[in-house]
Amino acid sequence: MSEVIDYKSRVSDPASRKFETFSYLPAMADKDIKKQVQYLISKGWNPAIEHTEPEYVMDSYWYMWKLPMFGETDVDKVLAEAAACHKANPNNHVRLIGYNNFTQSQGTAMVIYRGKTV
């Protein structure tokens, strides 16, 4: 049996907090983000962008960046909106969400740009 790893993630330490899919991995490169957007669109999910300050990452409420991009199939447009959100809020975490019309839920959610931690 393999050894269990204790990820040093503590609520009291904003720099150590883990969140969403992929947060235990290194930050994604642009090509990795593009692959995730392509997957989201290939599933027919509606992309949306949200952001929040790192100290509030564990809260349920994130700020929505514009409206969800209902029916958007252009990967480059989604990437441009995500980059615009990150540029406008450079210290915030930026999250990509894929809304599934059929199950009325989030098909995926992941932080694609990490904000500066305290």
Salt bridges, closest charged atoms under 4 A:
ASP6 OD2 - LYS8 NZ 3.72
ASP6 OD2 - ARG10 NH2 3.54
GLU20 OE2 - ARG95 NH1 2.49
ASP32 OD1 - LYS31 NZ 3.70
GLU50 OE1 - ARG95 NH2 2.46
ASP76 OD1 - LYS34 NZ 3.97
GLU81 OE1 - LYS66 NZ 3.26
